[in-house]
Amino acid sequence: RIRPALLARADSIGMLPLALVVAPTGSGKSTLLAAWRRRLAERDAATAYLDLSPLHADASVLAADLLEVARHALPAFGAETTAALTPSDAEAEPWRRIARAWQIDARTAAAPLVVFLDNFHELATDSPGARLIDELLRARIPQLGFVVASRGSVPPVVARLRSDGALV
């Protein structure tokens, strides 16, 4: 059972760049995320859910999977990201190109999108996948909100978002 005060926080999701849930194993993080998604669905909000794994440390894998779940909510989403997923041999950090493309897609999306990322702790903090998420959060795109659940590790930008009052 989810406490009413926690469930009510769903009303703030999407108004700020990030809603963060950090708690130990078995505390109900995934259950809370599912309840928040249902609550947003009742308001016809576009949401996407991705259960992260160590494979998502690769920014290209993460972006491709994010694109797939985003298109369930917004079918026309992702033209720029699709193009950015084409590998370039000379590029040292493709996550930067992918992040720029995601930002363009989010800014031009047909509707706001809230992305739920469960198990963020599966990504090494310095991995390209974690850097991609961090960059998207730093951009503070009004049409793009994130809900991140983790057992401990969080995107590095969380401290800045917290100090700016941009965190639920």
C-alpha positions as CSV (number, residue, x, y, z in Angstrom):
1,R,0.0,0.0,0.0
2,I,1.3,3.4,-1.0
3,R,1.0,6.3,1.5
4,P,-1.4,9.0,0.2
5,A,1.3,11.7,0.6
6,L,3.7,9.8,-1.7
7,L,0.9,9.2,-4.2
8,A,0.0,12.8,-4.2
9,R,3.5,13.8,-5.3
10,A,2.6,12.5,-8.7
11,D,0.8,15.8,-9.2
12,S,4.2,17.5,-9.3
13,I,5.7,15.2,-11.8
14,G,6.4,16.9,-15.1
15,M,6.3,20.4,-13.5
16,L,9.9,20.0,-12.5
17,P,12.7,18.2,-14.4
18,L,13.2,15.4,-12.0
19,A,11.3,13.3,-9.4
20,L,13.8,11.1,-7.5
21,V,13.1,8.0,-5.5
22,V,16.0,6.6,-3.6
23,A,15.5,3.7,-1.2
24,P,16.8,0.2,-0.4
25,T,15.8,-3.0,-2.1
26,G,12.3,-4.1,-1.4
27,S,11.0,-0.7,-0.2
28,G,8.5,-0.3,-3.0
29,K,10.2,2.0,-5.5
30,S,9.0,0.2,-8.5
31,T,5.5,-0.1,-7.0
32,L,5.5,3.7,-6.4
33,L,6.6,4.4,-10.0
34,A,3.8,2.2,-11.4
35,A,1.3,4.0,-9.2
36,W,2.6,7.4,-10.4
37,R,2.4,6.3,-14.0
38,R,-1.2,5.2,-13.5
39,R,-2.1,8.5,-11.9
40,L,-0.5,10.4,-14.9
41,A,-2.3,8.1,-17.3
42,E,-5.6,9.2,-15.7
43,R,-4.7,12.8,-16.8
44,D,-3.8,11.5,-20.3
45,A,-0.1,12.4,-19.8
46,A,2.4,10.7,-22.1
47,T,4.7,8.5,-20.2
48,A,7.5,6.1,-21.0
49,Y,9.0,3.4,-18.7
50,L,12.4,1.8,-18.9
51,D,13.9,-0.7,-16.4
52,L,17.6,-0.1,-16.6
53,S,20.2,-2.8,-16.7
54,P,24.0,-2.7,-17.0
55,L,23.6,-2.8,-20.8
56,H,22.2,0.7,-20.6
57,A,25.6,2.0,-19.6
58,D,26.2,2.1,-23.4
59,A,24.5,5.4,-24.5
60,S,23.5,4.0,-27.9
61,V,21.7,1.0,-26.2
62,L,20.0,3.3,-23.7
63,A,18.9,5.9,-26.4
64,A,17.5,3.1,-28.6
65,D,15.6,1.6,-25.8
66,L,14.4,5.0,-24.6
67,L,13.3,5.8,-28.1
68,E,11.3,2.6,-28.3
69,V,9.4,3.2,-25.1
70,A,8.9,6.9,-25.9
71,R,7.3,6.0,-29.2
72,H,4.7,3.9,-27.4
73,A,3.5,7.2,-25.9
74,L,4.3,9.6,-28.7
75,P,4.5,7.6,-32.0
76,A,6.1,10.5,-34.0
77,F,8.9,11.1,-31.4
78,G,12.5,10.7,-32.2
79,A,13.5,11.6,-35.8
80,E,16.6,13.4,-34.6
81,T,17.5,10.6,-32.2
82,T,17.1,7.9,-34.8
83,A,19.5,9.7,-37.1
84,A,21.9,10.2,-34.2
85,L,22.0,6.5,-33.5
86,T,24.0,5.9,-36.7
87,P,27.5,5.2,-35.5
88,S,30.4,7.5,-36.5
89,D,33.9,5.9,-36.5
90,A,35.8,9.0,-35.5
91,E,33.6,10.0,-32.6
92,A,35.0,9.5,-29.1
93,E,31.8,10.4,-27.1
94,P,28.7,9.6,-29.1
95,W,26.5,10.2,-26.0
96,R,27.0,13.9,-26.6
97,R,25.5,13.7,-30.2
98,I,22.7,11.5,-28.9
99,A,21.9,13.9,-26.1
100,R,21.7,16.9,-28.5
101,A,19.3,14.8,-30.7
102,W,17.1,13.8,-27.8
103,Q,16.9,17.5,-26.7
104,I,15.7,18.5,-30.2
105,D,13.2,15.7,-30.2
106,A,11.8,16.6,-26.8
107,R,11.5,20.3,-27.6
108,T,9.6,19.5,-30.8
109,A,7.5,16.6,-29.5
110,A,3.7,16.7,-30.0
111,A,3.1,16.6,-26.2
112,P,5.1,16.7,-23.0
113,L,6.8,13.3,-22.1
114,V,7.6,11.9,-18.6
115,V,10.3,9.2,-18.7
116,F,10.4,6.8,-15.8
117,L,13.8,5.2,-15.3
118,D,13.8,2.3,-12.7
119,N,17.0,0.9,-11.3
120,F,19.4,3.8,-12.1
121,H,21.9,2.2,-9.7
122,E,22.6,-0.3,-12.5
123,L,24.5,2.4,-14.4
124,A,28.1,3.3,-13.4
125,T,28.1,7.0,-12.6
126,D,30.8,7.7,-15.2
127,S,29.2,5.5,-17.9
128,P,28.1,7.1,-21.2
129,G,24.5,6.1,-20.4
130,A,24.6,7.9,-17.1
131,R,26.2,10.9,-18.8
132,L,23.4,10.9,-21.4
133,I,20.7,11.0,-18.6
134,D,22.6,13.7,-16.7
135,E,22.9,15.9,-19.8
136,L,19.2,15.6,-20.5
137,L,18.4,16.6,-16.9
138,R,20.8,19.5,-17.1
139,A,19.0,20.8,-20.2
140,R,15.8,21.3,-18.2
141,I,13.6,20.9,-21.2
142,P,10.0,22.0,-20.2
143,Q,8.4,19.2,-22.3
144,L,10.6,16.5,-20.8
145,G,10.4,15.2,-17.2
146,F,12.1,12.3,-15.6
147,V,11.3,10.0,-12.7
148,V,14.4,8.1,-11.5
149,A,14.4,5.3,-9.0
150,S,17.6,4.0,-7.5
151,R,19.0,2.1,-4.6
152,G,21.7,4.7,-4.1
153,S,23.5,6.2,-7.1
154,V,21.9,9.3,-8.7
155,P,22.7,11.5,-11.7
156,P,25.4,14.0,-10.7
157,V,23.1,16.9,-11.6
158,V,20.8,16.0,-8.7
159,A,22.7,18.3,-6.3
160,R,22.2,21.3,-8.6
161,L,18.5,20.5,-9.2
162,R,17.9,20.2,-5.5
163,S,19.6,23.5,-4.7
164,D,17.5,25.2,-7.4
165,G,14.3,23.7,-6.1
166,A,13.9,21.7,-9.4
167,L,13.5,18.3,-7.8
168,V,10.5,16.4,-6.4
